[in-house]
């Protein structure tokens, strides 16, 4: 299956925070499922990340406005259960 046709096969909710959950939280705040969908929609090969932490630094929403994120964790414990994890 080509990467431009990738659709998730299943979905689950995050139970506890991790670096992966932090980045998924940032993509989902900007209106995307995950990094795969962001790259498909925006036709980019690299996502801007903070070199110190590896967290997503900047995302462009579908309406072309930008979301800028801090170097530190932004997904609070009370928000973790809202993050969706897609399996392909």
C-alpha positions in Angstrom: 0.0 0.0 0.0 1.4 3.4 -1.0 2.0 5.9 1.9 -0.5 8.3 0.3 -3.3 5.7 0.7 -2.6 4.7 4.3 -5.7 4.5 6.5 -5.7 3.4 10.1 -6.9 -0.1 10.9 -7.7 0.5 14.6 -7.8 3.2 17.2 -7.1 3.2 21.0 -6.8 5.9 23.6 -3.6 6.8 25.5 -3.4 5.6 29.1 -0.3 7.4 30.3 2.0 10.1 29.0 5.1 9.4 26.9 7.1 11.3 24.3 5.1 9.6 21.5 1.8 10.7 23.2 3.1 14.2 23.4 3.8 14.4 19.7 0.4 12.8 18.9 -1.3 15.4 21.1 0.4 18.2 19.1 -0.7 16.7 15.8 -4.2 16.2 17.0 -4.5 19.7 18.3 -3.6 20.9 14.8 -6.3 18.7 13.3 -4.4 15.7 12.1 -4.5 12.0 13.3 -0.7 11.8 13.4 2.5 12.5 11.6 1.6 10.2 8.7 -1.6 12.1 7.9 0.2 15.5 8.3 2.8 14.5 5.8 0.2 13.2 3.4 -2.0 16.3 3.5 0.8 18.9 3.6 3.1 17.1 1.2 6.1 17.6 3.4 8.9 15.1 4.2 10.1 16.6 7.5 8.3 18.0 10.5 9.9 20.9 12.4 11.1 19.5 15.8 12.9 20.9 18.8 16.5 19.5 18.6 16.7 19.3 22.4 13.6 17.2 23.0 12.5 15.9 19.6 9.0 17.3 20.2 7.1 18.8 17.4 7.9 22.5 17.1 5.6 23.9 14.4 2.6 22.5 12.5 0.5 24.1 9.8 -3.3 23.5 10.1 -5.5 22.7 7.2 -6.6 26.4 7.0 -2.9 27.3 6.6 -2.5 28.9 10.0 0.4 27.8 12.2 0.6 26.2 15.6 3.8 26.8 17.5 4.7 24.6 20.5 7.1 24.9 23.4 10.2 22.8 24.1 8.6 21.4 27.2 5.7 19.0 27.7 2.3 20.6 26.8 0.0 17.5 27.2 -1.0 17.6 30.8 -2.0 14.4 32.6 -5.7 15.4 32.5 -5.5 15.6 28.7 -3.7 12.3 28.0 -6.9 10.2 27.8 -8.1 12.4 24.9 -5.2 11.4 22.7 -6.0 8.8 20.0 -3.4 6.2 18.9 -4.0 4.9 15.4 -2.6 1.6 14.2 -1.9 0.9 10.6 
